[in-house]
């Protein structure tokens, strides 16, 4: 099972809001997911994204692959840096 961390779209027409979810890569974009770990509203900006860092780090440690947009979001929130540090410390 290939697990990805990605965005699923919710909200009205032309007023998109996204959930940050962990899902099997074979499922549809807005379909079934394993766990929801946050929200992202593009109108408020990436700094205002609400993400559960513990859950994100847990799934990254288990091997979940972030999508490009999630990788950018995690980088701006500092989650990728914390993941790299924890990975380096475990070696």
N, C-alpha and C positions, 0 to 999 in steps of 0.2 A: 504494500500500500504506500503510495507516494503522497505525503502530506505537505500541503502548502499553506502558508499564511498569506491571505489575500483579502481584497475588499469585496463586499457584496453591496449592491446598490439598494437603497430604500429611499423613500421620499416621493414628492410630487414631480410632475413633469417640469423639467428645467430647474428644479430645486432639489438637486441630489444631496443625499446624506448617505454615508457609507458605514457599514459595520466592518470591523476588523475581525476576521474569523479564521479559524484553523479548519481546513477542509481537505478531504481526499481530492486529488487533482482530477479524478475522473468524474466528479459531480459537476453539475451545472453551476454557473457563476452565482446565481441567486438561489441555488438549491440547498440541499442538505449540508450541514456542517457539523463538525465535532464539538467545537467550543467557540463561543464569542469572547473576544478578549478586549474589545474596545469600540469606540466610535470615532468617526472623522467627518467633520463638516468643512468642506473646502471654502465656504464663504468666510469662515472664522480664521482660516489659516492653519498651517501645520503645527504651530506652537500650541494651539488650543485643543489639539487632538487628545481624547481621553483614552489612554491605553493602560491596561493592567501590566505593569512591567514584569512582575513575578511570573505571570502566566506566559508572557512572551518569551522570557528567558528560559522557562521550563521547556516550551515547545522547540525553541532553537536548539537547546541542548539535546533534545530527543531526535533531532535531525530534520525538523520541518524546514522547508525552503521558502524564504520570503519572496514575494513577487517584486518586481522592480519598484513599483510605487510604494510598497511596504518597506522595502530596504531603504529608500530615500526618507520615508517618514520616521523609521526607527533610527536612522543616522542623525536626523535633526533632533530627535528626542533623547539621544545618547544611549539608546538600548543596544545598538550594535557595538559600541565601544565597551560597554559593560560585559557583553557576551564575549568579545575578544579577550578581555582581561581575565574572565573566569576560565576561558578555554586555555589561556596561557598559564594560569595558576595551577590548573589541574595536571599539567604536564610536568 
